[in-house]
Amino acid sequence: MATAPCNPAPRPAAGSSTLSERDFARIAGIISEHTGIKLPATKHLMLEGRLRRRAGLAGFATIDDYCAYLFEEGGLKEEFQHVVDVSTTNKTDFFREASHFDFLAERIVPALLAQGAANRTIKLWSAASSTGAEAYTIAMVMAELARSNTGLRYAILGTDISTAVLESARRAIYPRPMFDPVPPALQRRYVMFDNGVGESGRARIVPELRRKCGFQQLNLMDKSYPVDRDVDVIFIRNVLIYFEPAVQNAVVTRLWGHLRPGGHLILGHSESMIGTRMGLPQAASGVFRKDPN
């Protein structure tokens, strides 16, 4: 996505560089309507800081000027994706809630192979992929399994509403400390480190894994998703907590429809009750298996 200013010539300051309650409410309403994500009052300062940076990049001296452009001068259409990008939370880590990846390696994939999946491509989907740490963690797990299962084929899709985080996911370059949760053996095989140390260091996922992961934009609020309906495993973790219960149910129902019979839907541990509330068959904490019949 282009990051060129929408107004290349900076304007003189004409207002405050703090986010007013009125403008916060306007943006929160837009984000809720478009993405289903709730922005409570506790997010006001976070959003203010991000909007201040975006306003500067767009050529505005203050947040007031930027919001006036959005809401009074018709600029929202042009800036809409940027507003979505700065308003959404993109917390992600490698091997976050590691028990789910253990379950993938020890239970799900062996069962798929026993059922003949070695003759096809196993499909995995990170449905709120953020900057890609979850998708690349899945790729590491699958690559390790492929080392002892000749012919194992897999493909990973990562989707997110934010184009900014999708760009980061495709680059697959991260601060070195982000890889601390990755076991040393996997770091040696799947991560390329530069010469920096600490916060100044960077590292990149190896090309072999980057080729296994594709990323595309997707809004979970859409009524249908342009994704295959024979996915083996869908990860949708730690994003449903930002939705109202009715939206949670609708999103899970749509995702469930993209699983092949016997496929697994994996929710965050704190979201497990959503699946149980909906009566989905549970295989482990946060893991739900679609009836194979």
N, C-alpha and C positions, 0 to 999 in steps of 0.2 A: 504494500500500500504506500502511496506517495506521502511524504511528510513535508512537502513544500508548503510554506505559509499560504493560507487562503487570502491573506492581505499583505503582500510583500513589504509595503511601506509602513513601518511602525507608526501608530497613531499617538498623539500626545495624550497623557493621562487625563481622563475625563470622569473618573469615578474611583471607587474603592477597589483594592485588590484583596478584599475578603469576600467570601461567598455569602450573599444575603439569604435569610430564611426563605424568602419568596423564590429565589432562583434555585436553592437546594430542593425545595418542594417541587418545582417544575421539572427539574432533572430527574428526581426520584420517581415522579409519576411517569415520565417517558420511559425510564429504564424498567419499571415494573410492568408497564403495558407491553413493551417490546420484548423483554427477556424473561419476565416472570420473577426477576430478582428483586428482593426487598432491600431498600436502602434506609435503614433506621437512622434516627438522629445521631446516633453514636458514630456514624460514618461521615458526618459533616466535615470535620477537620481533614480527614483523609481525602475526601473529594475536593476540598478547597485547595490542598497542596497540589494535587494532580491537575486541576483546572488551571492553576496559576502557571504551571509549566506549559500546558497546552496553549494557553492564551499568549504566552511569550513567543512560542514557536509559530503561532498563527499571525503574529504581528500586532498584538494588542498589548497596551501598557498595563491594563488592569483586568481583573475578573469581571468587574461591572461592564467594561467596554465589550468584552468577549460575550457576555450573556446578552447584552443589548443587541449585538450582532446576531446571536442565535435566535432570539425570541421576538425582536422588533424589526430586524432588517432582513429577515428571510434566510439567514445563514445556516439554520439548523440542518437543512437538507444536505448542504455541502459538508458540514462538520459532523454529521450524525454518527458515522462510524468511529470518529475520534472520541465523541462523547461516550459512546458505548465502551470503547477501550479503556478510558480513564475511570469509568464508573464500576467496572467489574473487578472482582477480587480474583487473583490468579496465584494463590498459594499452592505450591507443588514441591514435591521432594522425590528423590529416587528411593525406591523400596519403602515408600510410606505405607503403613499398615502391612508389614512384611508377611504376615500370616496368609494373606490372600495370594501372594506369589508362591508361597510354599504349597498352598492348596492347588494352584494352577499346575505346578511342576509335579506334585506327588499324587494328585488324584485326577484332575481333569484331563490333562494330556495323555497319561497312560491309559485312561479309560477310552479316550478317543482313538488311540492307536489300536487298542484291543478290538474296537468296533470297525476297523478298516480305514481309519482316517489317513493312514500312510499313503493311500492311493489318491489323495486329493490334497488341496491346500486348506490348512486350518486357518479360519478367519477370526481375528480378534479386533475389538473396537474399543478405543479409549474415548468415551463420548463427551468428556469435558477435559480435554487433554492439556489445556493451558500451554505452557512452554515446552511440553513434550517429555517431561521426566517420567511420567507414568508409562507412556508409549514405549520409550526406550528401555525402561525397566522390564516391561513385557518382552521386548526384543532380546534382552540379555538372557532372560529365563528360557525363552524358546531356542536361542542359539546354543545354550548349554545343553538342552535336551537333544538338539540336532547332532551334537558331538557324539552321542551314544545311540542315536536312532538314525541310521543312514537312510536318506531319502525323505526325512521329515521336511515338509514344506509348510510355510506359514506366511501370512500377510497381516499387517497391522494398520488400522486406520485410526487416525487421531482427528477429532473434530472439536471446534470451539467457536463461540460467537465472535471472539476478538481476533481481528486480523493481525494486530500487533503481536500477540503471543504466538500465533501460527507462524509468523515470520521467524520468530525466535526458535520455534520448534524445528523448522526446516533447516536453520543454520546449525542447530545442535551444539552451540558453544555456550558453556556455562562457567560461572566462577568455580575455581578449583574446590573450595570447601563444600560445594553442593554434592560432590562425589564421596564425601566421608561415609555415608551409609552403604555404599557399594562395597561388597567384599573385595579384598585385595586381589584375589585371583581374577575376578571379573574386571576390575580396573585395568589389570595388565593386558587382558585380552580385548577389551571393548572401548577403552578410553585412551585418547592421545593427549598428553599433558604438555604444556609449554614450560618455559624455564622460570616462570614467575612463582612466587611463594605467597602463602596466605591469601589475603583478599585480592592481591594484585595478579594472582595466577589464574590462568584460564585453561579449559580443557574441552575437547570435542569428542563426540561419539564417532567411532570408526565408520568409514564409508560402508562397510558390509551391512551394518545395522541400519544406517540411514536409508539404504536402499530398500530395506524391509518395511519402512514406515512411510505412509503417505498421510498428508494433512490437508484438510479442507474445512471451509467455514460452514457451520451449521448452527441454527437457532433451535434450541430444544423446545421453544414455544410453537414452532411451526406445526401444522396439523399432520404433516407427513414428512418423512426423511428420505433423501435420495441415497439410500444405503441398501445393500443386499439384504434379503430376508432369510439368509441361511448362515447367519453369523454364529460361531461356536461359543464365543465368550464376549460379553459386553461389560466393561468397567464403567460405572457411573458413580463416582465416589466423592463425597464431601462437596457437592454442589446442590443436591436436593434440599439440604437444610436451609437454603436461602429462598425456597419457594413456599407458597401457601399450600396446605394439604391437598386442595383440589388440583393444583398444578402438579404437585408431586405425583398424584395418582395418574394424571393424564400422561405425563412424561414416561413413567414406568410402564404404563399400558402400551404406549407406542413402541418403546424399546423392546418390550417382551415380544411384540409382533415381528421383530427382526431376528429373533433367535431361531435357529433350526430346532426341531424336536430333540430334546436331550441337552440343549444348550444351557449355559449358565449366565446369570445376571449377578454382578458383584457390586454391592452398595458399600458405602463407608460404614464402619462399625457403629457410628453414632446414628446412622440412617437405617439400620437393620429393621427397626420397628415399622418402617414404611412398608417393607415387603411382607412382614408378618401381618400387619393391619390389612393388607390387600389379599391375604390368604394364599400367597405364593408358596410353593413347596420349598422348604429350607434345607440346604445341604450342610451348611456350616454358618458361623457368625457372619452375617452380611452376604452370604452366598445362597442363591436361589436357582433351582434347576427346573427347567421346563419339562413337562411330561413328555417322554419320548414316544408315546403312542398317539 
